């Protein structure tokens, strides 16, 4: 009788077969987790976009308001727009890093269960 293939793709085989096994494991894990369609991906992109755009726009509006009230040599609009952009980028970076940590933790937990 032929031997059954190993249950884990990490056990034996060539590097190519191990890589194929890892890809198949990820595909099956994604299927069990649920299908995330195009709309889900666009929603995430929109969320990240708004997390950058909102502080940028608020900074520009606040700067324009200050420039109207107290005109001076320096543009508060430009300074606060750049400040808002920096805050928004940091905000998006933290959000993406948090999501990545949660995904990695979920994969590690699934690997321990198997």
PyMOL commands that place a pseudoatom at each C-alpha (Angstrom):
pseudoatom trace, name=CA, resn=UNK, resi=1, chain=A, elem=C, hetatm=0, pos=[0.000, 0.000, 0.000]
pseudoatom trace, name=CA, resn=UNK, resi=2, chain=A, elem=C, hetatm=0, pos=[1.125, 3.523, -0.668]
pseudoatom trace, name=CA, resn=UNK, resi=3, chain=A, elem=C, hetatm=0, pos=[2.043, 5.661, 2.306]
pseudoatom trace, name=CA, resn=UNK, resi=4, chain=A, elem=C, hetatm=0, pos=[-0.306, 8.457, 3.329]
pseudoatom trace, name=CA, resn=UNK, resi=5, chain=A, elem=C, hetatm=0, pos=[1.120, 11.948, 2.812]
pseudoatom trace, name=CA, resn=UNK, resi=6, chain=A, elem=C, hetatm=0, pos=[2.301, 13.675, 5.975]
pseudoatom trace, name=CA, resn=UNK, resi=7, chain=A, elem=C, hetatm=0, pos=[-0.367, 15.676, 7.777]
pseudoatom trace, name=CA, resn=UNK, resi=8, chain=A, elem=C, hetatm=0, pos=[1.866, 18.714, 8.102]
pseudoatom trace, name=CA, resn=UNK, resi=9, chain=A, elem=C, hetatm=0, pos=[3.607, 20.265, 5.104]
pseudoatom trace, name=CA, resn=UNK, resi=10, chain=A, elem=C, hetatm=0, pos=[6.603, 21.028, 7.326]
pseudoatom trace, name=CA, resn=UNK, resi=11, chain=A, elem=C, hetatm=0, pos=[7.550, 17.382, 7.934]
pseudoatom trace, name=CA, resn=UNK, resi=12, chain=A, elem=C, hetatm=0, pos=[9.353, 16.212, 4.819]
pseudoatom trace, name=CA, resn=UNK, resi=13, chain=A, elem=C, hetatm=0, pos=[9.794, 16.708, 1.117]
pseudoatom trace, name=CA, resn=UNK, resi=14, chain=A, elem=C, hetatm=0, pos=[11.635, 19.076, -1.128]
pseudoatom trace, name=CA, resn=UNK, resi=15, chain=A, elem=C, hetatm=0, pos=[11.661, 22.793, -0.470]
pseudoatom trace, name=CA, resn=UNK, resi=16, chain=A, elem=C, hetatm=0, pos=[9.253, 23.221, -3.374]
pseudoatom trace, name=CA, resn=UNK, resi=17, chain=A, elem=C, hetatm=0, pos=[6.750, 20.725, -1.964]
pseudoatom trace, name=CA, resn=UNK, resi=18, chain=A, elem=C, hetatm=0, pos=[6.997, 22.312, 1.487]
pseudoatom trace, name=CA, resn=UNK, resi=19, chain=A, elem=C, hetatm=0, pos=[6.285, 25.746, -0.026]
pseudoatom trace, name=CA, resn=UNK, resi=20, chain=A, elem=C, hetatm=0, pos=[3.280, 24.364, -1.926]
pseudoatom trace, name=CA, resn=UNK, resi=21, chain=A, elem=C, hetatm=0, pos=[2.075, 22.734, 1.301]
pseudoatom trace, name=CA, resn=UNK, resi=22, chain=A, elem=C, hetatm=0, pos=[2.392, 26.032, 3.178]
pseudoatom trace, name=CA, resn=UNK, resi=23, chain=A, elem=C, hetatm=0, pos=[0.452, 27.865, 0.477]
pseudoatom trace, name=CA, resn=UNK, resi=24, chain=A, elem=C, hetatm=0, pos=[-2.285, 25.250, 0.560]
pseudoatom trace, name=CA, resn=UNK, resi=25, chain=A, elem=C, hetatm=0, pos=[-2.447, 25.464, 4.352]
pseudoatom trace, name=CA, resn=UNK, resi=26, chain=A, elem=C, hetatm=0, pos=[-2.838, 29.260, 4.148]
pseudoatom trace, name=CA, resn=UNK, resi=27, chain=A, elem=C, hetatm=0, pos=[-5.524, 28.900, 1.477]
pseudoatom trace, name=CA, resn=UNK, resi=28, chain=A, elem=C, hetatm=0, pos=[-7.501, 26.420, 3.580]
pseudoatom trace, name=CA, resn=UNK, resi=29, chain=A, elem=C, hetatm=0, pos=[-7.117, 28.608, 6.668]
pseudoatom trace, name=CA, resn=UNK, resi=30, chain=A, elem=C, hetatm=0, pos=[-8.427, 31.611, 4.722]
pseudoatom trace, name=CA, resn=UNK, resi=31, chain=A, elem=C, hetatm=0, pos=[-11.375, 29.561, 3.474]
pseudoatom trace, name=CA, resn=UNK, resi=32, chain=A, elem=C, hetatm=0, pos=[-12.260, 28.538, 7.049]
pseudoatom trace, name=CA, resn=UNK, resi=33, chain=A, elem=C, hetatm=0, pos=[-11.945, 32.129, 8.284]
pseudoatom trace, name=CA, resn=UNK, resi=34, chain=A, elem=C, hetatm=0, pos=[-14.477, 33.296, 5.734]
pseudoatom trace, name=CA, resn=UNK, resi=35, chain=A, elem=C, hetatm=0, pos=[-14.437, 34.919, 2.362]
pseudoatom trace, name=CA, resn=UNK, resi=36, chain=A, elem=C, hetatm=0, pos=[-13.391, 38.533, 2.247]
pseudoatom trace, name=CA, resn=UNK, resi=37, chain=A, elem=C, hetatm=0, pos=[-14.507, 39.938, -1.037]
pseudoatom trace, name=CA, resn=UNK, resi=38, chain=A, elem=C, hetatm=0, pos=[-13.639, 42.999, -2.992]
pseudoatom trace, name=CA, resn=UNK, resi=39, chain=A, elem=C, hetatm=0, pos=[-16.000, 45.148, -0.932]
pseudoatom trace, name=CA, resn=UNK, resi=40, chain=A, elem=C, hetatm=0, pos=[-14.270, 44.147, 2.283]
pseudoatom trace, name=CA, resn=UNK, resi=41, chain=A, elem=C, hetatm=0, pos=[-10.899, 45.139, 0.840]
pseudoatom trace, name=CA, resn=UNK, resi=42, chain=A, elem=C, hetatm=0, pos=[-12.271, 48.435, -0.446]
pseudoatom trace, name=CA, resn=UNK, resi=43, chain=A, elem=C, hetatm=0, pos=[-13.789, 49.074, 2.965]
pseudoatom trace, name=CA, resn=UNK, resi=44, chain=A, elem=C, hetatm=0, pos=[-10.407, 48.608, 4.616]
pseudoatom trace, name=CA, resn=UNK, resi=45, chain=A, elem=C, hetatm=0, pos=[-8.766, 50.932, 2.099]
pseudoatom trace, name=CA, resn=UNK, resi=46, chain=A, elem=C, hetatm=0, pos=[-11.489, 53.481, 2.761]
pseudoatom trace, name=CA, resn=UNK, resi=47, chain=A, elem=C, hetatm=0, pos=[-10.971, 53.218, 6.499]
pseudoatom trace, name=CA, resn=UNK, resi=48, chain=A, elem=C, hetatm=0, pos=[-7.244, 53.789, 6.153]
pseudoatom trace, name=CA, resn=UNK, resi=49, chain=A, elem=C, hetatm=0, pos=[-7.872, 56.664, 3.736]
pseudoatom trace, name=CA, resn=UNK, resi=50, chain=A, elem=C, hetatm=0, pos=[-10.273, 58.385, 6.111]
pseudoatom trace, name=CA, resn=UNK, resi=51, chain=A, elem=C, hetatm=0, pos=[-7.854, 57.924, 9.011]
pseudoatom trace, name=CA, resn=UNK, resi=52, chain=A, elem=C, hetatm=0, pos=[-5.340, 59.993, 7.014]
pseudoatom trace, name=CA, resn=UNK, resi=53, chain=A, elem=C, hetatm=0, pos=[-7.722, 62.432, 5.321]
pseudoatom trace, name=CA, resn=UNK, resi=54, chain=A, elem=C, hetatm=0, pos=[-9.673, 63.470, 8.425]
pseudoatom trace, name=CA, resn=UNK, resi=55, chain=A, elem=C, hetatm=0, pos=[-6.755, 64.869, 10.478]
pseudoatom trace, name=CA, resn=UNK, resi=56, chain=A, elem=C, hetatm=0, pos=[-5.305, 66.450, 7.328]
pseudoatom trace, name=CA, resn=UNK, resi=57, chain=A, elem=C, hetatm=0, pos=[-8.532, 68.289, 6.543]
pseudoatom trace, name=CA, resn=UNK, resi=58, chain=A, elem=C, hetatm=0, pos=[-9.072, 69.286, 10.164]
pseudoatom trace, name=CA, resn=UNK, resi=59, chain=A, elem=C, hetatm=0, pos=[-5.548, 70.709, 10.298]
pseudoatom trace, name=CA, resn=UNK, resi=60, chain=A, elem=C, hetatm=0, pos=[-6.098, 72.658, 7.076]
pseudoatom trace, name=CA, resn=UNK, resi=61, chain=A, elem=C, hetatm=0, pos=[-9.433, 74.040, 8.300]
pseudoatom trace, name=CA, resn=UNK, resi=62, chain=A, elem=C, hetatm=0, pos=[-8.008, 75.046, 11.671]
pseudoatom trace, name=CA, resn=UNK, resi=63, chain=A, elem=C, hetatm=0, pos=[-5.019, 76.667, 9.954]
pseudoatom trace, name=CA, resn=UNK, resi=64, chain=A, elem=C, hetatm=0, pos=[-7.273, 78.612, 7.566]
pseudoatom trace, name=CA, resn=UNK, resi=65, chain=A, elem=C, hetatm=0, pos=[-9.382, 79.791, 10.513]
pseudoatom trace, name=CA, resn=UNK, resi=66, chain=A, elem=C, hetatm=0, pos=[-6.256, 80.958, 12.396]
pseudoatom trace, name=CA, resn=UNK, resi=67, chain=A, elem=C, hetatm=0, pos=[-4.921, 82.697, 9.265]
pseudoatom trace, name=CA, resn=UNK, resi=68, chain=A, elem=C, hetatm=0, pos=[-8.201, 84.628, 8.880]
pseudoatom trace, name=CA, resn=UNK, resi=69, chain=A, elem=C, hetatm=0, pos=[-8.276, 85.680, 12.526]
pseudoatom trace, name=CA, resn=UNK, resi=70, chain=A, elem=C, hetatm=0, pos=[-4.586, 86.509, 12.933]
pseudoatom trace, name=CA, resn=UNK, resi=71, chain=A, elem=C, hetatm=0, pos=[-2.763, 87.149, 9.649]
pseudoatom trace, name=CA, resn=UNK, resi=72, chain=A, elem=C, hetatm=0, pos=[1.000, 86.935, 9.915]
pseudoatom trace, name=CA, resn=UNK, resi=73, chain=A, elem=C, hetatm=0, pos=[4.217, 86.145, 8.105]
pseudoatom trace, name=CA, resn=UNK, resi=74, chain=A, elem=C, hetatm=0, pos=[3.767, 82.362, 8.329]
pseudoatom trace, name=CA, resn=UNK, resi=75, chain=A, elem=C, hetatm=0, pos=[0.975, 80.237, 6.940]
pseudoatom trace, name=CA, resn=UNK, resi=76, chain=A, elem=C, hetatm=0, pos=[-0.811, 78.338, 9.674]
pseudoatom trace, name=CA, resn=UNK, resi=77, chain=A, elem=C, hetatm=0, pos=[-2.842, 76.568, 7.001]
pseudoatom trace, name=CA, resn=UNK, resi=78, chain=A, elem=C, hetatm=0, pos=[0.221, 74.924, 5.483]
pseudoatom trace, name=CA, resn=UNK, resi=79, chain=A, elem=C, hetatm=0, pos=[1.814, 74.124, 8.843]
pseudoatom trace, name=CA, resn=UNK, resi=80, chain=A, elem=C, hetatm=0, pos=[-1.309, 72.513, 10.300]
pseudoatom trace, name=CA, resn=UNK, resi=81, chain=A, elem=C, hetatm=0, pos=[-2.076, 70.704, 7.042]
pseudoatom trace, name=CA, resn=UNK, resi=82, chain=A, elem=C, hetatm=0, pos=[1.353, 69.047, 7.191]
pseudoatom trace, name=CA, resn=UNK, resi=83, chain=A, elem=C, hetatm=0, pos=[0.907, 68.366, 10.905]
pseudoatom trace, name=CA, resn=UNK, resi=84, chain=A, elem=C, hetatm=0, pos=[-2.483, 66.756, 10.280]
pseudoatom trace, name=CA, resn=UNK, resi=85, chain=A, elem=C, hetatm=0, pos=[-1.027, 64.669, 7.471]
pseudoatom trace, name=CA, resn=UNK, resi=86, chain=A, elem=C, hetatm=0, pos=[1.739, 63.403, 9.757]
pseudoatom trace, name=CA, resn=UNK, resi=87, chain=A, elem=C, hetatm=0, pos=[-0.752, 62.562, 12.511]
pseudoatom trace, name=CA, resn=UNK, resi=88, chain=A, elem=C, hetatm=0, pos=[-2.994, 60.785, 9.996]
pseudoatom trace, name=CA, resn=UNK, resi=89, chain=A, elem=C, hetatm=0, pos=[-0.120, 58.712, 8.604]
pseudoatom trace, name=CA, resn=UNK, resi=90, chain=A, elem=C, hetatm=0, pos=[0.972, 57.701, 12.098]
pseudoatom trace, name=CA, resn=UNK, resi=91, chain=A, elem=C, hetatm=0, pos=[-2.637, 56.817, 12.930]
pseudoatom trace, name=CA, resn=UNK, resi=92, chain=A, elem=C, hetatm=0, pos=[-2.966, 54.643, 9.808]
pseudoatom trace, name=CA, resn=UNK, resi=93, chain=A, elem=C, hetatm=0, pos=[0.396, 52.992, 10.480]
pseudoatom trace, name=CA, resn=UNK, resi=94, chain=A, elem=C, hetatm=0, pos=[-0.626, 52.064, 14.025]
pseudoatom trace, name=CA, resn=UNK, resi=95, chain=A, elem=C, hetatm=0, pos=[-3.982, 50.709, 12.806]
pseudoatom trace, name=CA, resn=UNK, resi=96, chain=A, elem=C, hetatm=0, pos=[-2.378, 48.547, 10.100]
pseudoatom trace, name=CA, resn=UNK, resi=97, chain=A, elem=C, hetatm=0, pos=[0.281, 47.280, 12.536]
pseudoatom trace, name=CA, resn=UNK, resi=98, chain=A, elem=C, hetatm=0, pos=[-2.440, 46.335, 15.052]
pseudoatom trace, name=CA, resn=UNK, resi=99, chain=A, elem=C, hetatm=0, pos=[-4.388, 44.437, 12.401]
pseudoatom trace, name=CA, resn=UNK, resi=100, chain=A, elem=C, hetatm=0, pos=[-1.220, 42.638, 11.301]
pseudoatom trace, name=CA, resn=UNK, resi=101, chain=A, elem=C, hetatm=0, pos=[-0.470, 41.602, 14.897]
pseudoatom trace, name=CA, resn=UNK, resi=102, chain=A, elem=C, hetatm=0, pos=[-4.018, 40.261, 15.302]
pseudoatom trace, name=CA, resn=UNK, resi=103, chain=A, elem=C, hetatm=0, pos=[-3.760, 38.265, 12.071]
pseudoatom trace, name=CA, resn=UNK, resi=104, chain=A, elem=C, hetatm=0, pos=[-0.373, 36.849, 13.079]
pseudoatom trace, name=CA, resn=UNK, resi=105, chain=A, elem=C, hetatm=0, pos=[-1.655, 35.930, 16.526]
pseudoatom trace, name=CA, resn=UNK, resi=106, chain=A, elem=C, hetatm=0, pos=[-4.639, 34.150, 14.972]
pseudoatom trace, name=CA, resn=UNK, resi=107, chain=A, elem=C, hetatm=0, pos=[-2.359, 32.179, 12.639]
pseudoatom trace, name=CA, resn=UNK, resi=108, chain=A, elem=C, hetatm=0, pos=[-0.075, 31.194, 15.519]
pseudoatom trace, name=CA, resn=UNK, resi=109, chain=A, elem=C, hetatm=0, pos=[-3.066, 30.007, 17.566]
pseudoatom trace, name=CA, resn=UNK, resi=110, chain=A, elem=C, hetatm=0, pos=[-4.323, 27.925, 14.637]
pseudoatom trace, name=CA, resn=UNK, resi=111, chain=A, elem=C, hetatm=0, pos=[-0.866, 26.402, 14.147]
pseudoatom trace, name=CA, resn=UNK, resi=112, chain=A, elem=C, hetatm=0, pos=[-0.776, 25.351, 17.811]
pseudoatom trace, name=CA, resn=UNK, resi=113, chain=A, elem=C, hetatm=0, pos=[-4.219, 23.745, 17.564]
pseudoatom trace, name=CA, resn=UNK, resi=114, chain=A, elem=C, hetatm=0, pos=[-3.265, 21.671, 14.529]
for i in range(1, 114): cmd.bond("trace and resi %d" % i, "trace and resi %d" % (i + 1))
show_as sticks, trace
zoom trace
